[in-house]
């Protein structure tokens, strides 16, 4: 069965386990040359310092040039123009690197640029571009220059980078629903999102997730509506549609195989569901998709 190649974090690249790194794009190109379409198991923040081209994250394509940042989360499907984007830095890290120190297990998920409905691109100019570039270089220098890696210092540099980017991103107007004045997200919403992300292929009903959370379906709908603007059922369906599009774009699976993979007992039901959500049949979407 065809699948999208996945790159994992090289945890022992420097000997002892280290879950953060900064690598140059020319270095990355050597590894993605064979599989320009791929996923990562870790977080990636790529800063373009030279060249221009496209960078696709999941189903959205961005035109990028010097000063642009691209954010990706574990599992996002990436495809970037390695022939025209000539240089830059990728700040990569595992969630565990921060969670082993911070008390907030949802810290990364609450950052504006890692929200599921946020744009994956941020353009930096002037002082903030120089500051973020300097932080990435400092992280790389700290890793490369010292045999004993100071994880506390590296966490501090990473935290400073993330918070500066969160502030800049929030001020940029990229957000669809996140912002500095946003009310705290109900903890049930975070847990619901995690459950859907891990179980959407097998469980399509609101009642299943409400039972897992030990709350009523009506209360779950109220929480999800307040947080996203959609009811719980539509949130689940959006996740199924997103995965459907990924599989149609980036795998050679037959549509019947995709339907089975996503928990649909009948192909005809999957086709009707996809057409109702997107306005096109799966075959039409695959045929008409504008692939880079």
N, C-alpha and C positions, 0 to 999 in steps of 0.2 A: 504494500500500500504506500503510495507516494506521500512524503511528509516534508515539512519545511525544516531545513537544517537549523540546528540550535547550537549556539555557542555558550559554553559554561565558563564561569570565572576560574582563572588559574590561581588557585588559593595559595599554592606553595611556590610561586614564581620566584620569590625572594628567600626561599628556605622555609622558615617558620610561616605558619598561616598568616596571611595579610589580606583583608577583604576590601581593600581600596587600592586604586592605581590611577595614574594619569599616563596615557599613551598618546603618541603622535598619530595623526591620520595616515602618514606614509607607512608606519609600522602596522596599523590596522589593515591597510589595503592588502598586505601580503596574505592575510588570513581569510579575508572575505572575497578574494578574487574568484575563487571557485564557486562560492555561494553568495552572490550579491543580495539575494533575497533570503533573509534569515530571521531568527528570533534570538533573544538573549535571555539568560536566566537571572540577570542582574539589572540594576539601574544604570543608565547611561546619559550623560549630558555632554553633547558634542558642540564644540565651539569652532566655527569656521574662521580661519585667519587668512586664507588665500584661495582664490578660485570662486567659481559660481556654477550652480547646477541644480539638480532636483534632489530632494530627500523625501521619501515616502514613508509615512508611519501608518500602518494598517491601511485604511482606505482613503487617506488624504495625502495629496502630494503638495510639497512646499518648494518654492523657488528660494534658494539660499545663496548668500555671498558673504564677503568678509563682515564679521561682527554678528552674524546670526548664530543663535543657539538652537539645537534640536534636543528635545527631551524624549526619552523612551523608558518605559517601565518593563519589568519582566513579562515576557510573553507577547509584547508588541511585535508585529511583523515590520521589518525594516528593509528598505531598498534605497541605497544612495549612489549618487553619480560619482563613482570613484575616479572616472576618467577626467572630470572637470573640476571637482573639488580637490584641490591639490595639497592643502595643508591645514592643520588645526590640531586641536587637542580633544581627547575624549576622557572625561572624568567618569570613572566607573567604580561601582561599589555594590556590595551586598547589603540588604536590609539589616542583616544581623550585626553589621559593623556599628550601626547606630543603636539598634535595639538592645544590644548587650550592655549599653551604658545609660541610655535614656529610660525614664519610667513610662513614657507615652508610647504604647505599641502601635499607635496609628499616626505617629508624627509624619512619616513620609506621605501617607495617603491624604493628609490634610494640606499638604503643600499645594499651592494654586496650580502650578504647572504639571503636577502629577495627577490632577483630577481627570476622571474618565471623559469628561465633556469639554476639556480645555484644548486650545490650540497647542500643538507640539513645537511651535517656533516662537522665539523671542529675539527681536533685533536689539543689539546693544550699540551704543554710540558714545563717543567722548570718554568721560572719566569712568563711567561704570564699565565700559568695555575694557579699559586699561586695568581696572581694579579686579575684575573677574579673571582676565588673562593672567594677571600677576598672581592671584590666588592659585590658579591651576599650575602655574610654573613653580610656585613655592611648594605645593604638594608633591610635584614631581621631583623637585630638588631634595626635599626632605626624605623621600623614598630612596632616591638614587645615591645620595651622598653619605648616608649613615648606615652602617651594617646593622645596628640595633634600631629597629623602627619604633619611634615614639608614637604609640597608638593614641595617646591622649592629645598630643599636639595635632596629629592628623585628623582626629575627630573634631577638634576645635576649628581647624582650617576648613574642613568639609561643612561643619555647621554654619560658619560664617558665610561660605559660598552659597549654601542653600537659602539662608535667610535673606541675604542680599538679593538673590534672584527672585525669591518670593515677593519681596517688597517691590522690586522693579516690575515683575510680571503683573502684580495686582494693579499697579499704577498705569500699566500699558493699555488697559481696556480689553485685553484678550479674554477675560473671564466671561462665562455665560451665566454663572450663578454664584461664583465664589468671590470673596472680597474681604477687605479689612473689617467692615462693619457687619459681616455675616453673622447671624445667630449661631451658637454652637449646634453642631449636628447631633441629633438624638443618637445615643449609643446603639439603639436598636437598628438604626439605619446603617451604621458601619457593619454591624454583624450580619444584617440582611444582605448587604453588598458582598461580603465575603462568602456567605452561603450560596448566593446566586452564582458568583464567579466559579465556585468549585462544583456546583451541582446542576447548572442549567441544562446540561446535556441529558440528564436523566429525570429531572423534576421541573415541570412547567407550570405548576399551579400555585396560586397564592396561598392556599390552605396548607400546603406542605411546609412552606417557609414560616408561616405563622405558627404552626405546631412546633417547629424546631426552636422558635424563639419564645414559645409559651405565652403567646399573645393572640388576640382574635384577628381574623383577616381584616375586619373593619378598622381596627386600630393600626394594623400594619399599613393599610392603604392610606390612612391619615398621615402617618409618619413619612411614607415615601412621597406622597403628594406634596407635603410641605417642603421636603428636602430637594425634590427634583422637578416638580410640576407634573409628573406622571403618576398614575396609579401603580400599584405593585405588579399587576399583571403586565402592564405595558413595559415596565422596567425589565421584567424577565424576558419579554418578547424582544426588546431592544438588544439584549445581550445575545439572544439566539440569532437574531438577524446579523449582528456584527460578526459573530463566528461564521455564519453562513457565507457572508461576503468574503471573509478571509479565505475560506476553503475554496470558494469558487474562483477567486483571483490567483491563489498561490499554490494550489495543489491540482493534480491531475485526476482526482477522484471523480467517479461518475456521480451524477446528481442523486441517483438512488443510494449510493454509498454515503453521501453527505447526509441525506435524510435519515438514514439508519444511525449514523454517527451522532446525530443531534437528537435522537430519541423519538423520531416519528415512525410510527408503525406502518404507515402507508405513504407511498411517494406522492400520490395525488393530494393528500392533506398538506404535505410539506410545500408543494408547488402553490397551492391556494394560499397558504399562510404567507409565504414569501412574497407573492404577488400583492396580497392585501397590504403588507407592510411597506413595500418598496415601489409598487406600481409596475413591476416587471417580473416575468417568470425567472427562475434561476438560470435557465438556458439563455434568455435574453440578456440578463445581467452579465453573465460570463462573456457572451459574444461582444457586447457593446462597451465593456469596461475599458477605460483608457489606461492601459498599462504603460509604464515608462519603458 
